[in-house]
Amino acid sequence: SLHPIEDGKYIVSIDNTVSKVNASGITVSLFQATNESLKQVGKPSEVIIAGQVNGYLPLVSSDATWDFHAFRYLSQSRKLIIPVTVYEYSYYNLTDGSDNFQGFYVYDVDPVKGIKFIGNVTHANTYCYYFPSRSMVFNGDLITVMGGTIKRTSSVNTLSNLKWELESNCAYS
């Protein structure tokens, strides 16, 4: 999906293609919008889990590839916040889940250098009804909603510490 930022001067692309063969992942790219075309800024930032390992098939996805409301760009601090889910499964679904991840990735957006990963906020893996992926900032703190959890993390710039967390009765890790 494509998301205009900085009053349409730049476009952020969130795609589920990666450079490695037989790998699952997402790519986050920054493009400068010119009169004639889009010019890539910096290298794409890839979130990749390698292909099949020991019979397990990892899947990496982001709701931001299909749900515009899951995408958040903060123009003042130039931060990009996207939900990411990594789910490792096998034919018999017997994985230990140690490589699973559900949460948000936070990136710095630099119009000269491109996009750089700065950190993440982990949410509990939930397999029942869950909240849609959303993020917002209040008084500089990052609020993230995903699965059965809502978290408030201090400072969207540093993601320094968890202030509080709310879990639904069906959330578990």
JODANOR-V76594 format. One record per residue. N is the residue number from 1. RES is the residue in one letter. OMEGA is omega in radians with two decimals (* if undefined). NEAR is the number of other ideal C-beta (glycine too) atoms within 12 Angstrom. D_LAST is the distance of its C-alpha to the last C-alpha in Angstrom with 1 decimal. Layout:
n->(N,N)
res->(RES,RES)
omega->(OMEGA,OMEGA)
near->(NEAR,NEAR)
d_last->(D_LAST,D_LAST)
//
This chain:
n->(1,2,3,4,5,6,7,8,9,10,11,12,13,14,15,16,17,18,19,20,21,22,23,24,25,26,27,28,29,30,31,32,33,34,35,36,37,38,39,40,41,42,43,44,45,46,47,48,49,50,51,52,53,54,55,56,57,58,59,60,61,62,63,64,65,66,67,68,69,70,71,72,73,74,75,76,77,78,79,80,81,82,83,84,85,86,87,88,89,90,91,92,93,94,95,96,97,98,99,100,101,102,103,104,105,106,107,108,109,110,111,112,113,114,115,116,117,118,119,120,121,122,123,124,125,126,127,128,129,130,131,132,133,134,135,136,137,138,139,140,141,142,143,144,145,146,147,148,149,150,151,152,153,154,155,156,157,158,159,160,161,162,163,164,165,166,167,168,169,170,171,172,173)
res->(S,L,H,P,I,E,D,G,K,Y,I,V,S,I,D,N,T,V,S,K,V,N,A,S,G,I,T,V,S,L,F,Q,A,T,N,E,S,L,K,Q,V,G,K,P,S,E,V,I,I,A,G,Q,V,N,G,Y,L,P,L,V,S,S,D,A,T,W,D,F,H,A,F,R,Y,L,S,Q,S,R,K,L,I,I,P,V,T,V,Y,E,Y,S,Y,Y,N,L,T,D,G,S,D,N,F,Q,G,F,Y,V,Y,D,V,D,P,V,K,G,I,K,F,I,G,N,V,T,H,A,N,T,Y,C,Y,Y,F,P,S,R,S,M,V,F,N,G,D,L,I,T,V,M,G,G,T,I,K,R,T,S,S,V,N,T,L,S,N,L,K,W,E,L,E,S,N,C,A,Y,S)
omega->(-3.13,-3.11,3.09,3.08,3.11,3.13,3.08,3.13,-3.12,3.10,3.03,3.11,3.06,-2.99,3.14,3.02,3.14,-3.05,-3.11,3.13,3.11,3.09,3.07,3.13,3.04,3.09,3.09,-3.08,3.08,3.11,3.01,3.14,3.08,3.14,-3.06,-3.01,3.05,3.13,-3.11,3.12,-3.13,3.12,3.06,3.07,-3.07,3.00,-3.01,2.88,-3.08,-3.12,-3.05,3.11,3.12,3.11,3.13,-3.12,3.13,3.05,3.10,-3.13,3.05,3.07,-3.12,3.09,-3.14,-3.10,-3.08,-3.12,3.12,-3.12,3.09,3.03,3.14,-3.02,-3.11,-3.12,-3.11,3.09,3.06,-3.10,3.13,3.07,3.11,3.07,3.04,-3.12,3.12,-3.13,3.05,3.12,-3.12,3.12,-3.09,-3.12,3.12,3.10,-3.06,3.13,3.13,3.10,3.01,-3.14,-3.06,3.01,-3.14,-3.09,2.90,3.09,3.14,-3.10,3.12,-3.03,-3.13,-3.02,-3.13,3.11,3.12,3.13,-3.14,3.03,-3.09,3.07,3.13,3.03,-3.09,-3.12,3.03,3.14,-3.12,3.11,3.04,-3.11,3.12,3.04,3.11,-3.13,3.06,3.14,3.11,3.12,3.12,3.05,3.12,-3.12,3.13,-3.14,3.13,-3.08,3.00,-3.11,3.00,-3.12,-3.10,3.06,3.09,3.13,-3.06,-3.07,-2.94,3.11,3.12,3.12,3.07,-3.13,3.05,3.12,3.03,-3.10,3.13,-3.12,3.03,-3.13,*)
near->(24,21,31,21,30,23,10,16,20,32,30,44,32,42,28,25,21,25,17,17,12,15,24,32,32,37,32,45,32,38,30,26,24,14,8,7,10,20,18,23,29,23,17,27,35,27,38,26,29,21,20,19,17,15,15,26,24,32,27,36,28,39,33,38,29,19,20,20,19,32,33,37,34,24,19,13,22,27,35,41,46,46,41,46,38,34,25,29,21,19,10,9,15,12,23,12,21,14,24,28,30,38,37,44,44,37,42,29,38,22,22,14,16,28,39,23,26,26,26,27,41,27,39,30,28,27,19,15,12,27,29,20,36,29,40,25,27,16,12,21,24,38,30,43,34,41,38,26,34,31,34,27,34,21,23,34,22,18,32,17,16,22,21,15,25,21,23,21,13,16,25,18,19)
d_last->(29.5,31.9,31.6,34.8,34.5,37.1,39.4,39.3,40.5,37.3,35.0,31.3,30.3,26.8,27.1,25.3,27.9,27.8,30.6,29.3,30.5,28.0,25.0,22.4,22.0,23.2,26.2,26.9,30.7,33.2,36.7,39.7,41.5,45.3,48.1,48.2,44.7,41.3,41.3,38.1,37.3,35.8,33.6,30.6,27.2,25.2,21.4,21.7,19.9,22.7,23.8,23.2,22.4,22.7,22.6,19.3,19.8,17.7,17.9,17.9,18.6,19.2,19.9,22.8,24.7,25.5,24.6,26.9,25.1,21.9,24.1,25.1,28.0,29.3,33.0,33.9,31.4,31.2,27.4,25.6,22.1,20.4,17.0,15.8,13.5,13.5,12.8,14.2,15.7,18.7,21.4,20.0,16.3,15.7,13.8,11.4,9.3,10.2,12.1,9.8,9.8,9.8,12.0,15.7,18.3,21.3,24.8,28.2,30.9,34.3,37.2,38.9,36.2,33.6,29.8,27.9,24.1,23.5,19.8,16.4,14.0,10.3,8.3,4.9,5.2,7.4,10.0,12.5,14.9,13.8,15.8,17.7,17.1,19.5,20.4,23.3,24.9,26.5,28.7,27.3,23.7,21.2,19.4,16.7,15.5,13.0,11.0,10.5,10.8,14.0,14.5,17.9,18.5,22.0,24.4,23.8,26.1,24.3,20.7,21.6,19.1,16.6,18.9,16.6,13.5,13.5,10.8,12.1,12.1,10.2,7.0,3.8,0.0)
//
